[in-house]
Amino acid sequence: MGETTGPITGTARYRTANLHDVDALVQLINSAYRPTAAAAGWTHEAALVDGPRIVSSQLVDTLHAPNSVLLVVDVDEQIAGCIEVRKDGNVAYIGTLAVSPSVQDRGLGKALLNEAEQFACRRWQIGKAVMVVLSARSELIDFYLRRGYTRTGERTSYPFDAGVGTPRDHTLTIETLTKDIARN
């Protein structure tokens, strides 16, 4: 995972993203998911998928979607990370977890994930979280397993039509993970 740079120092504040955040969030999400393939780090997927992870219109759609919230963490009044929480029936779908590469390895990813789970419980009284992860990202799956998620055994084809990039290997799959968040 590389050298840990230590916990975040300064003030971290959670809030809901708004339209004024779109440009900064698109830049943050793409830099976290798809920096150059040669960039160091275990958190990105640039070696597996080409193209942007998100474009402005997709983010605006997320912000306007019913039962969907993009949570942001500001550190010293700068956007440092985000995570999407979307209600679908009695399930909270969690995705788009992104932390600025300049502050990774400081616990913000764990904190954002925890905040998203608590948000789903508070806002919607939901007891189950679901997320999908690239199956080839074993280190990322391990991160979620350490946070209480379990593998469902469900794998599906990469969502070519979702506008989230093009896999370098067309056999790439995504895997579904779940967690009982009512016990948190």
N, C-alpha and C positions, 0 to 999 in steps of 0.2 A: 504494500500500500504506500510505501514511501515514508519519509520522515514526517512525523506529526508536528504541526506548527503551533500547537497549543490552542486552548479554548479561546473563543471570541472574547475580546476585551471591549468594553464599550456597552452601549445600550442597545439591546435587541427588542424590537417591537413588532408584534404580529398585527396584520390588518388585511382587509379585503382589497384586492387589486381593483383599479378603476381605469377608465379609458386614457387618462393621462400617463399611465404606466406602460402602455402598449409597446412603444419603441424600446424602452429600457428592458422590458421583459423578453421581447423577441431576441434581443442581443444576448441577454443572460442565458436564456434557454438554449440557444444555438451554440454559445460558447461552452456550455456545460456538456451538451450532448454530442456536438459535432465540431470540435476544434480540428486542426489539421491532424491527419492520421498519425503523424510522427509525434504528436504532443504526448508528453508523459502523463501518467495517471491511470487509475483503474475505473474512474467513474464515467468515462465517455464511451461512445460506440462508433467512433469515426473509422475504425478499422473494419467495421461490419456493414455500415450503412453510409451511403453518399447522399448529399443534398441536405437542405435545411430540415431541422426537426419541426420547426413551426414558422409560419409567416404571419404577418400582422392580421390579415383577415380571419385566420383561424383563431387567433387569440381574441379578437373582437367578438367572434361568434361564441366563444367560451364564456366571455364576460356577460353576454346577453342571454345565454341559455338558462332556461328555468331549472331550478334545483341544481345549479352548478356554481361553485365558488372557487376562485383562484386566490389562495392565501399567499401573502407576501410577508417575508421577514425583512425589516429594515434594520441595519446596523449602523449606528451613528448617522441616521437619516439618509442612508443609501440602500437601495434594494440589493440584498445579498442572496436571496433565494426565494423559491416559490413552490407551491404544490397545489394541484387541483383536487377538489372533492366534489363528487357528483352523486346525487341521490337517484337511485333507480329502484323503486319499490322499497323493500326492506334492506337494501344493500347500499353501501357507500363505495363507489368506484374511486380509487385513488390513483393519480398519475401525474405526469409532468413534474416530478420532483427534480428540481434543479437548484444547485448551489453555485454561486460564482466561483470559478476556478481559483481566484485570488484568496478565497477564505475557506476552501475545502480542507478536510481533515481537522476540523475544529468543532465538530458535533452539531453543526447546523442541519445536516440532513436528518439525523436522528430526531432532533428537536422539531423540525418541520413535519416529519412523519407522525410524531406523537401529537402535535397540534392538530393535524388533519383528522386523526382518529378521534380525538376529544371533541373537535368541532362537529363531526358527524353524530356523535352521541348526544351532545348538547342541543344542536339545532334540530336534528331529525329523529332523535331517540333510536338510532340505528345500532344494531349489535354486531354487524358483520361487514368487514372491509374486503374488497376484491381489487386485485391489480394484475396487470399483465406485464411480463418482462421478456426481453429477448432470451430465448432458451440458451443461446450460446454464452450468455453473460453469467457464468457460474459464480464469479466473485460478487456480483450484484445480488443474485439469488441468495447466496450465503448471507449477505448483509440483511436481507429481509427475513430469512429464517432465524437469524439471531434476534430479530425484533418480534418474534412470535408468529410469523406467517408460516403457513404450511403449503406444500405442493398439493395440487388437486389431481395431478396426472393429466390434466387437460392441456393439450398442445394444439395450436391451430397454425395455419399458414400465415406468413407475414402479411399484414394488411396493405397490399400494394396500392389500393385505391383510397387510402386514408390521408394521403398527402403528407406523410411524415418521413419521406426519404425513400431511396431505392437501395435494397440490400445488394451487397456485392456477390453474395451467394444466394441464388434464387430458391434454395431449399431451406432458408432460414425460417425458423418458427418462433412463435411466442408461447409463453407458458403462463397459466393462471395460478395465482397464489391467493390464499384467503387467510383471514384472521378473525377470531372472535374478539371484538373490541368492547363488548358489553362488560367484560371483566376488568377492564383497565381502571 
